[in-house]
Structure formats: structure tokens, C-alpha cells
Amino acid sequence: MNRNHPSLKKLPDAPGVYFFLGPKKETLYIGKAASLRDRVRSYFSRDLPQMRSPLIVQMVEKASSIDWRETDSVLEALILEAALIKTYKPKHNTLAKDDKSFNHVVITKEDFPRVLVVRGKDLSDGLSLQANSYQLKASFGPFPHGAQLKEALKIVRKIFPFRDKCTPCSELQAKSQKLKPACRPCFNRQIGLCPGVCTGEIGKRDYTRIVRHITLFFEGKKKKLLQELERDMKKAAREERFEEAARIRKQLFALQHIQDVSLIKSDLQPKTYNLKSFRIEAYDAAHLQGSSAVGVMTVVENGEINKSEYRTFTLKDTKPGDDIGALKEILSRRLGHSEWQLPNLIVVDGGKTQIAAAESVLREAGVAIPVVSVVKNERHQARGMMGDKTLTTKHQSAIILANSEAHRFAISTHRRKRRIV
């Protein structure tokens, strides 16, 4: 498929979800956009190989047509994208489908259900949920865009306030043999994001209705949701519950005029990169006897560190002491961020085993990036490098700098995390 394909001229300047289709109309890739026209056309820019992974470049070359669905807002496009990826499991959405670090929105099975964000790993094995006494009533996802999901939940919560982690007043009273005064409101109740579950201000029946509305929205059933709210508003008015009717009217208005400026900005203004720079990324992990494990990524561009590009990862899939597993988890999760610029060179700590582990993750993701390693002595000082000799010779200083920064950043991040915990 090329930039002159007729379907590209029909794309609307509106939010929605787009589909790249193969010769047999099979779905190759699903994405969402604030502007379908601008986003899809970006796949046919001349610098696509520098901006996106080889997997995406291959997908565009293989595609024979494009389809799309418009939505009323970017928020609804984000939710629809997750639902469609889960349904169709497109081959070129592999990272979104398989990476256990992606987030899901879950609703717990309780008298007063919580609405939480849970990682795919915890959702699949259930261990973390059991440890926190969670039973699931519903789940939605995976959501490939973690930061945008957080913004989306903020918008939803302003329309439909919900409980996340606070404890209902009735439960607190039941655990005590003595009578207590009214329970204190949680912070979210004080700012209007909790309906008063913690203080006993809302009953089970009314709260169940809120949860149903949230469920309908995440299921993409906005039309049905609007119909139910309109019916409830009219009923409240007939029964002269005018405050309730006014509250529902505000919810109706908010749903019909979703204020998702934060999502629009993040989608329409992607980060621009200096494609002429030589970017080196180094990874390292730190833990204390396997506990509080963290992974880090440091970046050196044109021989200088770029701290604004540093990233941290809380490691939850890796067993204590498994350094190879830690490296694989860090790199897998890093590659899950297609919005981050890909490096020209990857630096790992160790030898042939570490290089092989990194290369296996890259192959699985369909990304071709050279990997080199820094070999250390017993004092953790660099004593040599392994990998492409041309690269290690030309970028020797930058490689050692990136590696030492990764070690320093991993230790400082781990210490900071332990103090917080």
C-alpha cells in the first residue's frame, strides 16, 4: 500500500479507530487517533523507518486497504481500540496483545465494587488479585497507552465518581466492637471523586447504578447509557427529586460534550525526535535479595547524557536473582512504548549471555538494533566490551558512559524506592 491509495483521501479529520487490512481483508493492525486523517497518513511519511519499528514498516507494506470507525471523542476511541485489539488480536499489535505489563481496567466483585487499574500479568495469573482479596466482576483492556489510560480514568471519574481503595464505613464499623463516630471521608470524597462509599453517604443500590454506568461506557455502549440516564432523569423529575435530576442532567451533558483536551494534545502532538542524533540506550536492574526490584533505562545522545529520557520500571515478572529475566522484562516493556524513539545501539551489562538474551527479545518484537555489552571486573569497573567491533571502537566513551549511568541510576532509584516502601 502506498501514499496514493484512494482510501487515504476519504479519511475524516475526526477521532476514531483505524484498521490496516491485508489482501484477504484480515486485520493486521488496529490503532486510535484524535485525527484519523493525520494519524493514518503519518504511516506513509518518508521517515517511517526511523520513527517506527520494523514490525510496523512491514505491516504498512503488507496492507492492501484501510478501514475506520469514527467516535465522538478521543476517550471513546481509546476504549474502543482496547476492545477491538482484544477481539481481533491483530498480528502487528503483538506487543499490545502479549506484553503482560500493559494495563487493564477492572471492576471488583463486592457490595461496593472498586474500579482499579491492574497489570496484565496480575490479571492472567490472579496471584496479586488473590493477595489483595480481589474477585473480578468485569475487566477491560489491554490498554497499550498507559499514560493516556490514566488521563481517561480521570475524565470518567469526574462524570461517574467511584471507589478505588477506600474502605466503606460499614466495614470499619463491623470490624470494631465499639461504636464509632461517623467515618472520615477519604481524600477523593473531599474532592468529589468518590460518591461517599467511605462515609456511608451512598447506599449499595445507588452505587451499583454508578458501576453499571461505568461498565456500559467501557463496553462502548454509550447510546444505551445515555438512554438509561435520560430515563432516570425524567423519573427523578416526576418524583420531584430535583437535585437528583439536576445531577443526572450534568452527567448527560458531560457525556455528550466530553472534555478530553489532555488526550487530544497527547495524540495530536507526538514528540518529535532528532533523527540525526546517535542514540544509545543502556539497561540495568537493582534489588536487595530479590525484593523491591527495579529496572532502569538511561540514554546518551551524541556522546552526552539525556536525563529527560531516563525511565524506570518496577519489575514484577522476574524471579529474585534472575538477572537475565530482569533484562528481558526491562527490554520487553521498553519496546512496548512505540511512542519512544528507538535507539541506534543498545548496551547491556555482562557478556555473551546478556547479549543473546537482549537479541532474543528484539527478534520477537521484530526490531533490528545492534547490541553490545560492557564486561566488568570484580570491582564493577569496565574492563572490556563485546559486540560489533566497529561500533564499540567508534562509540567507546559513550557506551561506557551509558553503562555507568545505568548502574548509578539503578542503585539510586532502588534506594529511593526502599525509603518510600
C-alpha positions in Angstrom: 0.0 0.0 0.0 1.3 3.5 -0.8 0.5 7.1 0.0 -1.6 7.5 -3.2 -4.1 4.9 -2.2 -7.7 6.2 -2.8 -8.9 5.4 0.8 -6.4 7.9 2.3 -8.3 10.7 0.6 -11.6 9.7 2.4 -10.2 9.7 5.9 -12.1 12.2 8.1 -10.4 14.8 10.4 -12.2 13.2 13.4 -11.3 10.9 16.3 -11.7 7.2 15.9 -10.1 3.8 15.4 -8.4 2.7 12.2 -7.7 -0.7 10.8 -4.9 -1.8 8.4 -6.3 -4.7 6.4 -4.4 -7.4 4.4 -5.2 -8.8 1.0 -7.9 -11.1 2.4 -9.4 -8.3 4.5 -7.7 -9.7 7.6 -7.0 -7.2 10.3 -3.3 -6.5 10.5 -3.2 -3.6 12.9 -5.6 -1.5 15.0 -4.9 2.0 16.3 -6.7 5.0 17.6 -6.3 8.7 16.7 -7.5 12.2 17.6 -7.5 12.8 13.8 -7.9 9.7 11.7 -6.7 11.6 8.6 -3.5 12.9 10.1 -2.6 9.7 12.0 -3.1 7.2 9.2 -1.3 9.5 6.7 1.7 9.6 9.0 2.3 5.9 8.3 3.2 6.9 4.7 5.8 9.5 5.6 9.4 9.0 4.2 10.9 8.8 7.6 8.7 6.0 8.9 11.6 3.5 9.1 13.4 5.9 11.5 10.3 6.7 13.6 8.6 3.3 14.0 9.7 -0.3 14.4 10.4 -2.7 11.5 7.3 -4.6 12.5 5.1 -1.5 11.7 7.0 -0.8 8.5 6.4 -4.4 7.4 2.7 -4.1 8.3 2.3 -1.0 6.1 4.0 -2.7 3.2 1.7 -5.7 3.6 -1.5 -3.8 4.0 -3.9 -3.5 0.9 -6.6 -1.3 2.4 -7.7 0.8 5.4 -11.0 0.9 7.3 -12.0 3.1 10.3 -14.7 3.9 12.8 -15.4 7.4 13.9 -16.1 8.1 17.6 -17.4 11.2 19.4 -14.2 11.7 21.4 -10.6 10.5 21.8 -11.6 9.0 25.1 -14.1 6.7 23.3 -11.5 5.9 20.7 -9.1 4.8 23.4 -11.7 2.5 24.9 -12.8 1.1 21.5 -9.2 0.4 20.5 -8.6 -1.8 23.5 -11.8 -3.7 23.0 -11.1 -4.3 19.3 -7.5 -5.4 20.0 -8.8 -7.9 22.5 -11.4 -9.2 20.0 -9.3 -9.4 16.8 -5.8 -10.0 18.2 -4.1 -8.4 15.2 -0.7 -9.9 14.4 1.0 -6.5 14.3 -0.4 -5.4 17.6 1.7 -8.2 19.1 3.3 -6.1 21.8 -0.1 -4.9 23.0 -1.5 -8.4 23.0 1.3 -10.3 24.6 3.2 -7.9 26.8 1.9 -8.7 30.4 2.9 -5.2 31.5 0.0 -3.5 29.8 -2.8 -2.2 31.9 -6.5 -3.3 32.2 -9.4 -1.6 34.0 -11.1 -4.0 36.3 -14.3 -3.8 38.4 -14.2 -5.9 41.6 -16.9 -8.2 42.8 -18.0 -6.6 46.1 -21.0 -4.9 47.6 -19.3 -1.6 46.7 -17.1 -2.6 43.7 -13.7 -0.8 43.2 -12.6 0.4 39.8 -8.9 -0.3 39.5 -6.0 -0.4 37.0 -4.3 -3.8 37.0 -1.3 -5.1 35.0 -1.9 -7.9 32.6 0.5 -10.2 34.4 -1.6 -9.9 37.6 -4.8 -10.3 35.7 -3.6 -13.5 34.0 -2.2 -15.4 37.0 -4.6 -14.0 39.6 -2.0 -14.2 42.4 -1.8 -10.4 43.0 -5.6 -10.2 42.9 -6.0 -13.0 45.5 -3.3 -11.5 47.7 -5.5 -8.3 47.8 -8.7 -10.3 48.2 -10.0 -9.1 44.8 -12.5 -11.1 42.8 -13.3 -9.7 39.4 -16.7 -8.7 38.1 -15.5 -7.3 34.8 -12.3 -6.3 33.1 -11.5 -4.1 30.1 -8.3 -4.0 28.1 -5.4 -4.3 27.3 -4.7 -0.6 27.0 -1.4 0.0 25.2 -1.1 3.6 26.2 -0.6 3.7 30.0 -0.4 7.4 30.4 -3.5 8.1 28.3 -5.4 5.5 30.3 -4.7 7.4 33.5 -6.0 10.6 31.9 -9.1 8.7 30.6 -10.0 7.4 34.0 -9.7 10.9 35.4 -12.3 12.1 32.9 -14.6 9.1 33.6 -14.3 9.6 37.3 -15.4 13.2 37.1 -18.6 12.1 35.4 -19.1 9.0 37.5 -17.3 9.2 40.9 -16.3 5.7 42.1 -14.5 3.9 44.9 -10.9 2.7 44.3 -9.1 1.9 47.5 -11.1 3.4 50.4 -12.9 1.2 52.9 -16.7 1.6 53.4 -17.7 3.0 56.8 -20.0 -0.1 57.3 -16.9 -2.4 57.1 -14.9 -0.3 59.5 -17.8 -0.3 62.0 -18.3 -4.1 61.6 -14.6 -4.7 62.5 -14.9 -2.9 65.8 -16.9 -4.0 68.8 -17.2 -0.4 69.9 -19.5 2.2 68.4 -17.6 4.9 66.5 -18.5 8.3 65.3 -19.1 8.9 61.5 -16.2 7.7 59.4 -13.9 10.3 57.9 -14.2 11.0 54.2 -11.3 9.9 52.1 -9.3 12.4 50.0 -11.2 11.5 46.8 -14.5 12.1 48.6 -13.3 15.5 49.7 -12.6 16.5 46.1 -15.8 14.9 44.7 -14.2 11.8 43.0 -15.7 9.3 45.5 -19.5 9.2 46.0 -19.2 8.7 49.7 -18.7 5.0 50.0 -16.2 5.6 52.7 -18.6 7.7 54.8 -21.8 5.7 54.2 -23.4 8.6 52.3 -24.4 6.3 49.4 -26.2 3.0 49.6 -25.5 -0.2 47.7 -28.4 0.2 45.3 -27.3 3.7 44.1 -23.7 2.8 43.9 -24.5 -0.3 41.9 -26.2 2.0 39.4 -23.0 4.1 39.1 -20.9 0.9 38.4 -23.4 -0.1 35.8 -22.9 3.2 34.0 -19.1 2.9 34.1 -19.4 -0.7 32.7 -21.7 0.4 29.8 -19.2 3.2 28.9 -16.2 0.8 28.9 -18.2 -1.7 26.9 -18.7 1.0 24.2 -22.5 1.2 24.8 -22.7 4.9 25.0 -26.1 5.1 23.3 -27.7 2.7 25.8 -26.0 4.6 28.7 -27.5 7.9 27.5 -30.9 6.3 27.2 -30.8 5.0 30.8 -29.6 8.3 32.2 -32.3 10.2 30.4 -34.9 7.8 31.7 -33.6 8.2 35.3 -33.5 12.0 35.0 -37.2 12.1 33.9 -38.2 9.7 36.7 -36.4 11.8 39.3 -38.1 14.9 38.0 -41.6 13.3 38.1 -40.9 12.3 41.7 -39.8 15.8 42.5 -36.2 14.7 43.3 -34.9 17.8 41.6 -31.4 17.7 42.9 -31.0 14.2 41.6 -32.5 15.2 38.3 -30.0 18.1 38.0 -27.1 15.8 38.8 -28.1 13.3 36.1 -28.5 16.2 33.6 -24.9 17.2 34.3 -23.8 13.7 33.6 -25.7 13.6 30.3 -24.2 16.9 29.3 -20.7 15.7 30.2 -21.1 12.5 28.2 -22.3 14.4 25.2 -19.5 17.0 25.5 -16.6 15.0 26.7 -13.7 17.3 27.7 -10.7 15.2 26.7 -8.3 18.0 25.8 -5.4 16.2 27.6 -5.9 13.2 25.4 -6.2 15.2 22.3 -3.0 17.1 23.0 -1.0 13.9 23.7 -2.4 12.3 20.5 -2.0 15.3 18.1 1.3 16.5 19.4 3.6 13.4 19.4 7.1 14.0 20.5 9.5 15.0 17.7 12.9 13.4 17.6 16.3 14.5 16.3 16.7 11.7 13.7 20.3 12.8 13.0 21.4 12.0 16.6 23.1 8.8 17.6 21.1 7.4 20.5 22.4 4.8 22.9 20.2 3.1 25.5 21.6 1.2 28.4 19.7 -1.0 30.9 20.4 -2.2 34.4 18.5 -3.6 37.4 18.9 -3.4 41.1 17.4 -5.4 44.0 18.0 -6.5 47.6 17.9 -10.3 47.8 15.2 -10.1 45.1 13.0 -7.6 46.8 12.0 -4.2 45.6 13.5 -5.0 42.2 13.7 -2.0 39.7 14.9 -1.7 36.2 16.2 1.4 34.5 16.9 2.8 31.1 19.5 5.6 30.5 20.1 7.5 27.3 23.2 9.0 25.7 22.8 11.1 22.6 25.8 12.2 20.6 28.0 11.4 23.5 26.0 13.3 26.1 23.6 12.0 28.7 20.0 13.0 28.3 18.3 12.6 31.7 14.9 13.7 30.5 14.8 10.4 28.5 15.7 8.2 31.5 13.0 5.7 32.5 12.3 3.3 35.4 10.4 0.0 35.6 9.2 -1.8 38.7 10.0 -5.5 38.0 7.2 -7.8 38.9 7.5 -10.7 36.5 11.1 -11.6 37.3 12.1 -14.1 40.0 14.6 -13.0 42.7 18.2 -13.2 41.4 17.3 -13.8 37.8 19.4 -11.1 36.1 18.7 -12.4 32.6 14.9 -12.4 33.3 15.2 -8.9 34.6 17.0 -7.7 31.4 14.3 -9.4 29.2 11.5 -7.8 31.2 13.0 -4.3 31.1 13.7 -4.5 27.3 10.2 -6.1 26.6 8.4 -3.3 28.4 10.6 -0.7 26.9 9.8 -1.9 23.4 6.1 -1.7 24.3 6.4 2.1 24.1 6.2 2.7 20.4 5.9 6.5 21.2 9.6 6.4 22.4 12.3 6.9 19.8 14.2 3.7 19.0 17.9 3.7 19.8 20.7 3.2 17.3 22.6 1.0 19.8 21.7 -1.0 23.0 24.1 -1.5 25.8 23.8 -4.3 28.4 25.8 -5.2 31.4 27.6 -8.6 31.1 28.7 -10.8 28.3 27.5 -13.2 25.5 24.6 -14.5 27.6 23.2 -11.0 28.2 23.7 -10.1 24.5 21.9 -13.2 23.4 19.0 -12.5 25.8 18.6 -9.0 24.5 18.8 -10.1 20.9 16.0 -12.7 21.5 13.7 -10.0 22.8 14.4 -7.8 19.8 13.8 -10.6 17.3 10.5 -11.5 18.9 9.5 -7.8 18.6 10.6 -7.6 15.0 13.2 -4.9 15.8 16.8 -4.9 14.4 19.1 -2.9 16.7 22.7 -3.9 17.4 23.6 -4.9 21.0 26.9 -4.6 22.8 27.9 -5.4 26.3 30.3 -3.9 28.9 32.3 -6.6 30.8 33.2 -5.7 34.4 35.9 -6.7 36.8 35.4 -7.7 40.4 35.2 -4.0 41.4 32.5 -3.5 38.8 34.8 -1.5 36.6 34.7 -1.7 32.8 37.5 -4.0 31.6 36.3 -4.6 28.0 33.4 -4.7 25.6 31.7 -7.3 23.4 29.8 -6.9 20.2 30.3 -5.2 16.9 34.0 -4.0 17.0 33.3 -1.1 14.6 30.6 0.2 17.0 32.5 -0.4 20.2 35.6 1.3 18.9 33.7 4.3 17.4 31.4 4.9 20.4 33.6 3.5 23.2 33.3 6.5 25.5 29.6 6.9 25.0 29.0 3.2 25.6 30.9 3.2 28.9 29.1 6.5 29.9 25.7 5.0 29.2 26.5 1.8 31.1 27.9 3.5 34.2 24.9 5.9 34.2 22.6 2.8 34.1 24.3 1.3 37.1 24.3 4.6 39.1 20.6 5.3 38.2 19.5 1.8 39.1 21.2 2.0 42.6 19.8 5.4 43.3 16.3 4.5 42.1 16.3 1.3 44.2 17.4 3.2 47.3 14.7 5.8 46.8 12.1 3.1 46.4 13.1 1.3 49.5 12.8 4.5 51.5 9.3 5.0 50.2 8.3 1.4 50.9 
